[in-house]
Amino acid sequence: MKKYDVERLDKSLGLKRKIIGVRFLYFKTEYEGLNIEEYGKKTSYCMMIQKAMSGGHLKASAKNFACRCAVEALGLDTEMECVESGERYYSIKLYESRAVAKAVTKDISRIKQRIYGIEAGPLEEMDDADVVLFMVNAYQLMRVVEGYSYKYGIPKNLCMAGNQGVCADLTASPFEKNDLNFSVLCAGTRKMCGWQDDELGVGVPIQKLTPLVEGIIETLNYIEYPERKKAIRERLQKSDELGIFIDDNLHYGKEGKAYVNPQKYEQLRNGETE
């Protein structure tokens, strides 16, 4: 599924890890009928995601989850009473007051309906997925935002707090808000999963992946400088693999000269040519 998008996104950005899909499994029969390996031990959700981004393909139910926050964020169980009040986050000294903790908790995304388990794996291996996750550096994230903005305008549903970076920011938020989200991750997942200091996460609902990839590619010639275009070409097997011809002579700075020079702009308005 989405193999063409995966290949084009990977080669456009030069990603280091697999682009993965996460699918929500609503019923026990659906979970048991899925013929893939169960995670097999109790650990954090972000460790499952790290395994999927390393090429693993797995399923997991509530019994495999060691992190209570992830269980609640993904809809595997109902929230404890201390959650909505902000008491849980306040009690572990993450926020100055209960009021701040309550406000943050209210905005952290959680999937409302109950699910039985999840499937996670490289997106090109999955027949179905609800959310797409991938890791980027700051430059790659810039290109993601530019590609998104090309299609949809400025992202308006971004949400992160430096906590629950993978379960809430990258999985629950894109699904609940039906929109792209990116995340600075959190200290817990950085420690457990060994993400590099410069790595950030992106989550997007599955139906917005193709437009996002198209936006990244459509802006490639006008954003990237020749040295970046050379690196992209080196990742391709065929020159038209992305569906465009990469042209070193194109750049938005050249295209917009008439619109930053008052004299040229006036000539353009009046239909004059040099």
N, C-alpha and C positions, 0 to 999 in steps of 0.2 A: 504493500500500500504506500502510495506517495513516494515511490522510489525515485521518480524523476525530480520531484521537488527536493528530496534529500540530497541527491547528487549535485544539483545546481546550487543549493544553499551552501553545502560543504565546500564546493570548489570556488564559489564567489567569495566566501569569507575566510577559508583556510582554517577550519575548526580542528581542534586537537582531539576532541572526544566525539563519541557517537551522538547523533540526533536521535532522541528516543520518543516513544509514545507511551502514554499511560491511559489505560482503559479501566473504567469502573465496572465491576461485576456485581450486579444487584442481588443475585439469588445463589444459594448454595449449590443448586443443581447446575447452574451456569458455571460456577467456579470449578466444581468437580468434573464437569464435562470438558474443561479446557485442558488439552493434552500437552501441557508444558510443565517444567519442573517447579515444584513449590520451593519457596526460599529455604525452608528447612531448618531455620533457627530463629531465635528471637533477637531482633536488632532494631535499629532505627529505620524509619522510612527512607531517610536520605542515604543510608548505606545501600539500600535496595536500588535506589536511583543511580548511585555511583557504580554499582555492579552492572546495571543496564547500560550505562554510558561506556562501560568497558567491554561491551559485547554480549553480556548475559541476557537471557530472556526468561522471565520468572513470573510466578503468581504468588500472592501472599494474602492471608486473611488476618483477622484481628489477633489471632494467637501468635502470629509472627512478629507483631509490633511491640517493641519495648518502650516506645515514646508515647506517653499519654496525649501530648499535644497533637501529634500527628493523627492518632486514632480519632480525635474529635474533629480536627480540621478536615479530614477526608470523609467523614460521615460513617465511620465504622462503629461508632458508639455515640451516645448522647453526652453532652457536656456535663462535667461536674458542677455542683452548685457554686463553687468558688470562682468559676470562670467569668460569668457576666458581670459580677460585682467588681472585678479587677483584683480581688483579694489574692489570687494565686500569684500574679505577676508582682503585686506590691510586696507580698511576703518574702519574695526572693530578691528584693532590693533593686529591681530593674527600673523603677519609676519613683519619682519624688513623693507622690501622694497617691491615695486610693483613687482620687478623681482622675488623675492622669492615667493611671493603670486601667481604670474602667473605660476611658475614652479610647485608649490604644486597643484594648481587647475588643471593643465594639467594632473597630475598623479592620481588624485582622480577619481575613476571609476564612469562612468555614462552610463546607458543603452541607446544606440543610437536610437533604434526604439521606436515609440510611442505605449503606451498601454492605455487601458481604465481604468483598475483597477487591484486589487490584491486579491488573496485568501490566508489566513494564518490560520493555525491550527495545532494541533498535527498530526505528519506525519502519524501515524497509521490510522487516520480517513480520510486521503485524497486519492482520486483516482488517482490524478496526482499532480506533483510538479516539479518546475524547480530548486529550491535551497533548501538545508537543513540548518537550523540554530540551534545551541545549545550553552549553556553557560557552561564554565568550570572554574576550578581554575588552578593555574600554574602547579601542578603535573599532572592533567588530560590533560592539553594541551601538556605536555611533551609526554604523551602516544599517543595522537593523532598524533603528529609529527613523533614519532617512527613508528606508524602503517602506516602512509602515506609513510615514507621513505622506509619501507620494500617493498612496492609495486612500488613506483615511483622514489625513490631517494630523494635527498634534495629538499624541496620546492623552486621553483625558481620564483614564481609570487606573493610573499607576498607584500602587499602594505597597509600602514596606515599612518595617519598623526595626530591622536588624535582628528580628527574632522570627522563628518558624520560617526560615528562608526558602526551604524546599517544599514543605508540605502545604503551607498557607500561600506564600508569595507565588510560587511557580506552578502549583497544581490547583489548589482551591480557587485562587483569585481569577485566573483565566477562565475557569469553568463557570464560576458563579456570576462573573461580570461579563462573560462572553467577549473578552477583549485581551489584548496583549498586556503582559506585565513583565517587568524585569526586577531583579533583586540583587542587593548587595550581600545576600546570604546571611548567615548568623555564625556566631562563634562556635556553637555546637557542631554544626555540619562541617565547618572548616577544619575543626580538630579531628572529628571522626573519619571524614572522607578524604582528608588530605588535599582538598582543593588548593590550588596555588593562590597566593595573595592577590594576583591580578585577575583572578577568575570571577565572573559575575554570571548570573543565571537569567535565562529568558524562558518564559512560558507563554504559549499561545493556543487558543482553541483550534481544533483540527481544521475547521472550515476556513480559518483565516490564514492558514499556512501558505496556500498557493498564491493568494494576492500579495502576501508579505514577500515571498520569494520573487515574484514578478516585479515588485517595487524596488527591491534591492538590485535586480539586474537592469531594470530600466534606468536607474540612476547611476549605474556603474561608470559609464563613459563620461558622465558630466561631473562626477565627484572625485573619482580616483585619479591620482597623478601617474605619469608614465611608469615610475618605478613600481608602483602598486599593480598597475596593469600587467607589467612584465611578470610579476610573481603569480598573478592569476592565470596568465597564459601558460605558465610552466606547470600548473596543476591540471590543465586540460589535455585530453587525448586528441580532440579534434577542435579546430579553431572556432567552429560554430556550435560547440557543445552546449553553450548557455542560451542559445537561440538568438544571439546578437554577435556582431563582429566588434571586437575590442579595438578601438581606434585611439591611438595616442594623440591625435590632433584635436580631439574633442575635449572640452572642459567648460563648465558653466561660466568660468571667468572670461572666456573668449566669447561665449554666446551673449553675455550680458553687457558687453562694452558700450553699446549704444544707450543703455539704460542708466549708466552712471556718468556719462559725459553729456552735459546739458546741450551742447551744440549739436552733437550727433543725434541726440534724442529729438531735437527740434527739426532736424533734417528728415529724420524718419517719419515724424508726424506729418510733415508737409510733402512727403513722397519724393524728396530730393535724393539724388545719388551722388556719390563723390566723383 
